Amino acid sequence: MAKAKVEELLIAGGADRVLQAKYDALKTKEDFVAMAGADGYEFTLAELDDVLKESGDSFDLIGNPAKRQIWWK
């Protein structure tokens, strides 16, 4: 069920560049999970990792300005 919250956030970020930028500014997965919880997306670090692994997405920041390639459209 919480994995669905991860997917919901990744889809929301894919549709909203402001949301993307807010989360892309975070440096760690722990900060990402904490902010997600504060925004109503309750999931664990393990659930985030599971969804990213299943989708083949990487949490790493790339480019300048740095962005993550995790956002779903």
C-alpha positions as CSV (number, residue, x, y, z in Angstrom):
1,M,0.0,0.0,0.0
2,A,2.8,2.5,0.9
3,K,4.5,1.6,-2.4
4,A,1.4,3.1,-4.0
5,K,2.3,6.4,-2.2
6,V,5.8,6.3,-3.7
7,E,4.3,5.9,-7.1
8,E,1.7,8.6,-6.5
9,L,4.6,11.1,-5.6
10,L,6.6,10.1,-8.6
11,I,3.6,10.7,-10.9
12,A,2.8,14.0,-9.2
13,G,6.4,15.1,-9.6
14,G,6.3,14.1,-13.3
15,A,3.4,16.5,-13.8
16,D,4.6,19.4,-11.6
17,R,8.1,21.0,-12.1
18,V,7.8,22.9,-8.9
19,L,7.3,19.7,-6.9
20,Q,10.2,18.1,-8.8
21,A,12.5,21.0,-8.0
22,K,11.5,20.9,-4.3
23,Y,12.5,17.2,-4.0
24,D,15.5,17.4,-6.4
25,A,17.0,19.9,-4.0
26,L,17.3,17.3,-1.3
27,K,20.6,15.5,-1.0
28,T,19.6,12.2,0.7
29,K,17.0,9.6,0.5
30,E,16.3,10.0,4.2
31,D,15.5,13.7,3.6
32,F,13.4,12.7,0.6
33,V,11.3,10.3,2.6
34,A,10.9,12.8,5.5
35,M,9.7,15.5,3.2
36,A,7.4,13.1,1.4
37,G,5.9,12.2,4.8
38,A,5.4,15.8,5.7
39,D,3.6,16.3,2.3
40,G,1.2,13.4,3.0
41,Y,3.1,10.7,1.1
42,E,3.8,8.1,3.8
43,F,6.3,5.5,2.9
44,T,9.6,4.0,4.1
45,L,13.1,4.2,2.7
46,A,12.9,0.5,1.8
47,E,9.6,1.1,-0.1
48,L,11.2,3.9,-2.0
49,D,14.1,1.7,-2.9
50,D,11.8,-1.2,-4.0
51,V,9.8,1.1,-6.3
52,L,13.0,2.6,-7.8
53,K,14.5,-0.9,-8.3
54,E,11.4,-2.2,-9.9
55,S,11.2,0.7,-12.3
56,G,14.9,0.8,-13.0
57,D,15.1,4.4,-11.9
58,S,18.2,5.9,-10.2
59,F,18.0,8.3,-7.3
60,D,21.3,9.9,-8.3
61,L,21.4,13.6,-9.3
62,I,22.6,14.4,-12.8
63,G,23.1,17.5,-14.9
64,N,23.4,21.2,-14.1
65,P,21.1,22.1,-12.5
66,A,21.0,18.7,-10.8
67,K,17.9,16.7,-11.3
68,R,16.8,13.2,-10.6
69,Q,15.5,10.9,-13.4
70,I,12.8,9.3,-11.1
71,W,9.8,11.4,-12.1
72,W,7.0,9.5,-14.0
73,K,4.9,11.1,-16.7
